[in-house]
Amino acid sequence: MPTETMPNEALTQIENEKPVTEIEPKMDNESEGKNAAKPLRRKRTSRTADLGITVRKVDGKDGLFRVREKNNRHTVDLNSKTCTCPSFTKKKEKCIHIVIVENIDEIRLQKKREYNREHHKGYYQKNKEKIKENKRKCYQENKEEKRERTRNYQRSRYHSNPEVRRKKLEDSHKRHLEEVEDFKRFKIEFGGKCRVCGDGNLDHLIPHHPHGKEEKAVDFIHSKEFREWRKSGTKPDVVLMCANHHLEYETAKSRGEVSDIADFLKKISDSP
């Protein structure tokens, strides 16, 4: 019998089809076991998850890469800037596959960073308390060393960079002016005059705690009570007195005549 010859178009179609051996066998539940076909081992590749593209370098050929996009395979040659995909064949312009291969190192690094970021985030959420406890323990064990290292770094940075030094001085001066203005508002909110003589000059007034703790004006600006008042409006228990009665109170306390502010105010009110 005469043998049938296939048309040239059919031969070309068969040659362009992918060989069956390159496709990974799909394993059903029934085929799992001893006689189940093992999946083909592939070399380590770089995958771009957004585009679904896999890139693999051809062994022994410099600048030649295999690019797999879904069910299509293309070859990219970086030396000649060519690709076997239909887009490059028709337009003769740089296609997406060439761009990806040119930036493959950057893509790998970006994917590695994203993976590490997600991995570290999940690990921190699972071990948050343990990490915080270890940090506190490490800080307590090396407190002085860390403080000294921080001081040396800030000192060297402060003296080596005039711009940083100038900005730091400007910020410090601005912050001090804001604290002085807030301190005046604080005095006005607590009466704005001396509890004993009624002196209304804000520069003369000094806040005192009724239970024996007194603060000078400069020290009170940096006190915990003043910071809480600026932050949340919490009113501390203080008494305002002028400089004269402040000195009188200090003298009476040093002589043992009074024990605290309340005792001093009572003595002043009882005196004729």
C-alpha positions as CSV (number, residue, x, y, z in Angstrom):
1,M,0.0,0.0,0.0
2,P,1.3,3.5,-0.8
3,T,2.2,5.5,2.3
4,E,0.3,8.7,2.9
5,T,2.5,11.9,3.0
6,M,1.6,14.7,5.4
7,P,1.3,18.3,4.0
8,N,4.1,20.7,4.8
9,E,1.8,22.8,7.0
10,A,0.9,19.8,9.2
11,L,4.6,19.0,9.6
12,T,5.4,22.6,10.6
13,Q,2.6,22.5,13.2
14,I,3.9,19.3,14.7
15,E,7.5,20.7,14.9
16,N,6.3,23.8,16.7
17,E,4.3,21.9,19.2
18,K,5.8,21.4,22.7
19,P,7.2,17.9,23.3
20,V,5.2,15.8,25.7
21,T,8.2,15.1,27.9
22,E,8.5,18.7,29.0
23,I,5.1,18.8,30.6
24,E,5.0,17.8,34.2
25,P,2.7,14.8,34.7
26,K,-0.5,15.4,36.7
27,M,-0.8,13.1,39.7
28,D,-4.3,11.8,40.6
29,N,-5.2,10.4,44.0
30,E,-5.3,6.9,42.5
31,S,-1.8,7.1,41.0
32,E,-0.1,8.1,44.3
33,G,2.0,5.3,45.6
34,K,5.0,3.3,44.5
35,N,4.3,3.4,40.8
36,A,3.3,7.0,40.8
37,A,5.2,9.1,38.3
38,K,7.7,11.5,40.0
39,P,7.5,15.2,39.0
40,L,10.4,16.5,37.0
41,R,13.0,18.4,39.1
42,R,13.5,21.9,37.8
43,K,16.4,24.2,38.4
44,R,16.0,27.1,40.7
45,T,14.3,29.9,38.9
46,S,13.3,33.5,39.5
47,R,9.5,34.0,39.5
48,T,7.7,37.3,39.1
49,A,4.4,36.7,40.8
50,D,2.6,39.6,39.3
51,L,3.3,38.6,35.7
52,G,3.4,34.8,36.2
53,I,6.8,34.6,34.4
54,T,9.6,32.2,35.1
55,V,13.2,33.0,34.0
56,R,16.0,30.4,33.8
57,K,19.5,30.9,32.5
58,V,20.7,28.5,29.8
59,D,23.8,26.6,31.1
60,G,27.0,27.2,29.1
61,K,25.6,30.1,27.1
62,D,26.3,33.6,28.3
63,G,23.5,36.0,27.9
64,L,20.9,33.4,26.9
65,F,17.7,32.9,29.0
66,R,14.6,30.8,28.9
67,V,11.4,32.6,29.7
68,R,8.2,30.7,30.5
69,E,5.0,32.6,30.5
70,K,2.0,30.4,31.4
71,N,2.1,27.8,28.6
72,N,4.4,29.6,26.3
73,R,8.2,29.4,26.2
74,H,10.5,32.0,24.7
75,T,14.2,32.5,24.4
76,V,15.8,35.9,25.2
77,D,19.3,36.8,24.0
78,L,20.7,39.8,25.9
79,N,23.7,40.0,23.6
80,S,21.6,40.8,20.6
81,K,18.6,42.1,22.5
82,T,16.3,39.7,20.7
83,C,13.4,37.5,21.8
84,T,11.4,34.6,20.1
85,C,8.0,35.9,21.3
86,P,5.4,37.0,18.7
87,S,5.4,40.6,20.0
88,F,9.2,41.0,19.3
89,T,8.9,39.1,16.0
90,K,6.2,41.5,14.7
91,K,7.2,44.9,16.1
92,K,11.0,44.4,16.4
93,E,10.9,46.4,19.6
94,K,12.0,45.6,23.1
95,C,9.3,43.3,24.7
96,I,8.4,42.7,28.3
97,H,10.5,39.5,28.4
98,I,13.7,41.4,27.5
99,V,12.9,44.0,30.1
100,I,12.4,41.4,32.8
101,V,15.6,39.6,32.0
102,E,17.6,42.8,32.0
103,N,16.2,43.6,35.5
104,I,16.2,40.1,36.8
105,D,18.6,40.8,39.7
106,E,16.6,43.8,40.9
107,I,13.4,41.7,40.7
108,R,15.0,38.9,42.7
109,L,16.2,41.3,45.3
110,Q,12.8,43.0,45.5
111,K,11.0,39.6,45.9
112,K,13.5,38.6,48.6
113,R,12.8,41.8,50.5
114,E,9.1,41.3,50.3
115,Y,9.4,37.8,51.5
116,N,11.7,38.7,54.4
117,R,9.4,41.6,55.3
118,E,6.3,39.4,55.5
119,H,8.2,36.6,57.3
120,H,9.6,39.0,59.9
121,K,6.2,40.6,60.4
122,G,4.6,37.3,61.0
123,Y,7.4,36.1,63.4
124,Y,7.1,39.4,65.4
125,Q,3.3,39.0,65.8
126,K,3.8,35.5,67.1
127,N,6.7,36.3,69.5
128,K,5.9,39.9,70.3
129,E,6.1,39.6,74.1
130,K,9.2,37.4,74.0
131,I,11.1,39.9,71.8
132,K,10.1,42.9,74.0
133,E,11.3,41.0,77.1
134,N,14.6,40.2,75.5
135,K,15.1,43.8,74.5
136,R,14.4,45.0,78.0
137,K,16.7,42.4,79.5
138,C,19.5,43.3,77.0
139,Y,19.1,47.0,77.7
140,Q,19.2,46.5,81.5
141,E,22.4,44.4,81.2
142,N,24.1,46.9,78.9
143,K,22.5,50.2,80.0
144,E,25.6,52.3,80.7
145,E,27.4,51.0,77.6
146,K,24.5,51.8,75.3
147,R,24.1,55.3,76.9
148,E,27.8,56.0,76.4
149,R,27.7,54.9,72.8
150,T,24.7,57.1,72.1
151,R,26.4,60.1,73.8
152,N,29.5,59.6,71.7
153,Y,27.6,59.3,68.5
154,Q,25.5,62.4,69.2
155,R,28.6,64.3,70.3
156,S,30.5,63.4,67.2
157,R,27.6,64.2,64.9
158,Y,26.9,67.4,66.7
159,H,30.5,68.7,66.3
160,S,31.3,67.3,62.9
161,N,28.2,68.8,61.1
162,P,27.6,72.5,61.5
163,E,24.2,72.3,59.8
164,V,23.0,69.7,62.3
165,R,24.4,71.8,65.2
166,R,22.7,75.0,63.9
167,K,19.3,73.2,63.4
168,K,19.5,71.6,66.9
169,L,20.1,75.0,68.5
170,E,17.2,76.5,66.6
171,D,14.9,73.7,67.6
172,S,16.0,73.9,71.2
173,H,15.4,77.7,71.3
174,K,12.0,77.3,69.7
175,R,11.0,74.6,72.2
176,H,12.2,76.7,75.1
177,L,10.1,79.7,74.0
178,E,7.0,77.4,73.6
179,E,7.6,76.1,77.2
180,V,7.9,79.6,78.6
181,E,4.6,80.6,77.0
182,D,2.9,77.5,78.2
183,F,4.3,78.2,81.7
184,K,2.7,81.6,81.7
185,R,-0.7,80.1,80.7
186,F,-0.2,77.6,83.5
187,K,0.2,80.3,86.0
188,I,-2.9,82.2,84.7
189,E,-5.0,79.0,84.8
190,F,-4.0,78.4,88.5
191,G,-5.0,81.9,89.7
192,G,-2.3,84.2,88.2
193,K,-1.4,85.7,91.6
194,C,0.4,84.9,94.9
195,R,-1.7,83.0,97.4
196,V,-0.4,85.2,100.3
197,C,-0.1,88.8,99.0
198,G,-1.9,88.7,95.7
199,D,1.0,89.7,93.5
200,G,-0.1,89.4,89.9
201,N,3.3,89.6,88.1
202,L,3.7,86.3,86.4
203,D,7.5,86.6,86.4
204,H,7.5,86.7,90.2
205,L,5.3,83.6,90.8
206,I,6.7,80.2,91.7
207,P,4.6,77.0,91.8
208,H,4.8,74.9,95.0
209,H,3.3,71.5,95.9
210,P,1.2,71.7,99.1
211,H,2.7,68.5,100.5
212,G,6.3,69.7,101.0
213,K,7.6,69.4,97.4
214,E,8.6,72.8,96.0
215,E,9.9,73.5,92.5
216,K,11.8,76.5,91.2
217,A,10.4,78.0,88.0
218,V,13.1,76.5,85.8
219,D,12.8,73.1,87.3
220,F,9.0,73.1,87.2
221,I,9.1,73.6,83.4
222,H,10.8,70.2,83.1
223,S,8.7,68.4,85.8
224,K,6.4,65.5,85.1
225,E,3.3,67.5,86.3
226,F,4.0,70.3,83.8
227,R,4.5,67.9,80.9
228,E,1.2,66.0,81.7
229,W,-0.6,69.4,81.9
230,R,0.7,70.4,78.5
231,K,-0.1,67.0,77.0
232,S,-3.5,66.1,78.4
233,G,-4.6,69.1,80.6
234,T,-4.2,67.2,83.9
235,K,-4.2,69.8,86.7
236,P,-1.6,69.1,89.4
237,D,-2.1,70.2,93.0
238,V,0.1,73.3,93.3
239,V,0.2,76.6,95.1
240,L,1.5,79.9,93.5
241,M,3.6,82.2,95.6
242,C,5.7,85.3,94.8
243,A,9.5,85.3,95.2
244,N,9.3,87.2,98.5
245,H,7.0,84.7,100.2
246,H,8.9,81.9,98.6
247,L,12.1,83.1,100.3
248,E,10.2,83.6,103.6
249,Y,8.8,80.0,103.3
250,E,12.3,78.6,102.7
251,T,13.7,80.4,105.7
252,A,10.9,79.2,108.0
253,K,11.3,75.7,106.8
254,S,15.1,75.7,107.3
255,R,14.5,76.9,110.9
256,G,12.0,74.1,111.5
257,E,9.1,76.6,112.1
258,V,6.9,75.0,109.3
259,S,6.9,71.6,107.8
260,D,5.2,72.2,104.4
261,I,3.3,74.8,102.4
262,A,-0.1,74.1,104.1
263,D,1.5,74.8,107.5
264,F,3.1,78.0,106.2
265,L,-0.2,79.3,104.7
266,K,-2.0,78.5,108.0
267,K,0.7,80.4,110.0
268,I,0.4,83.4,107.6
269,S,-3.4,83.4,107.9
270,D,-3.3,83.2,111.7
271,S,-0.8,86.0,112.1
272,P,-2.2,89.5,112.8
